[in-house]
Amino acid sequence: MEKEMRRHWMAATALGFMAFCITMVFVVVKTHASKTVNVSASTANVTPTAVISAVTNDARDTGSATSTVESDGTALTLIDGSSVKLHVTGTVTDDNGYTDITGLYVILYHAADFGSADCVSAGVGTTPDNAHCAAISGSTCTQSSCSGTSCNFDCYVPVWYNADSTGTGGRYEAESWSAVVAPLDTYLSANPAGMMPNISSPRTFEIAPLTALSLSGDISFGQMDLGATTSSVPLIISNTGNKFGEGVSISGSAMTCTVGTIATSSIKFATSNVAYGSMTALNDDGTPVSSGLSMATLPATTTEMTSTTYFNLQTPSSGVAGTCTGTLTFSAD
């Protein structure tokens, strides 16, 4: 009897264990079912920043050695009637990643601060006047060595011949030019008149004085009778440098003819179209004569400051024949 009861107990125990295993299997199978949920979040845009490392006159553009033109270096030398490339280099950083950086906006300005009347009235970012301000963006900037959150940048800005001179002997010798950079990203675009929220710290530099004149052409008096004066011939003189109030002196040499010569003093000039007798004669000894002109500079390179001077010649009554030629020299005072 006892053995039979033991067999029943063992059978019951076995059945209970099997039920437990079945239950366990059932539970394990149930846990294989799954559900998914979407997870979303957004990150705030971080305003990119830029740090200028140098302002240089680059060898790639000048064919000479690269030179630093910041206040602790040499002044930027301009080109008569044209422009020179000023390079602004540094690092741009965006904590959202360098791929978020869409470009750079570079501004050069000669003023006490970026918000001064010179730059704002000139319309920085829209139509800079070149003499006081210059601004560029886009293809004139290149980015390189990009990694993580930053890139190196190299931007060049054309600086025209009429840019205010701040170097030794310049009109604004006590002042300086400044360069600033504002990087752009997906959410931040260029904004004129200095309203960008992330303007870099400025780097100052100097622009050297440039004395330069341009003449409209040669002076031809045409065929003349002996002892005669011709009609006045106009010559346009342009200031293609950045010296303000530039004076102009004129000198010359005697005209050599096929037969004989014509004295230099036979050539006269005036700043208005008046009769020969009312004009000023050049010196026979080659000493320059002041023209009385004061050549100012204009803010826009599309409009040079010009003045017209009129020239006239009186031929001798005898002793000359054939073609006569000579030279006149115009010098900035």
Secondary structure by P-SEA (a helix, b strand, c coil): caaaaaaaaaaaaaaaaaaaaaaaaaaaaaaccbbbbbbbccccbbbbbbbbcccccccccccccccccccccccccccccbbbbbbbbbbbbbccccccccbbbbbbbcccccccaaaaaacccccccccccccccccccccccccccbbbbbbbbbbccccccccccccccccbbbbbbbbbccccccccccccccccccccccccccccccccbbbbbccccccccccbbbbbbbbcccccbbbbbbbbccccccccccccccccccccccccccbbbbbcccccccccbbbbbbccccccbbbbbbbbbbbccccccccccbbbbbbcc
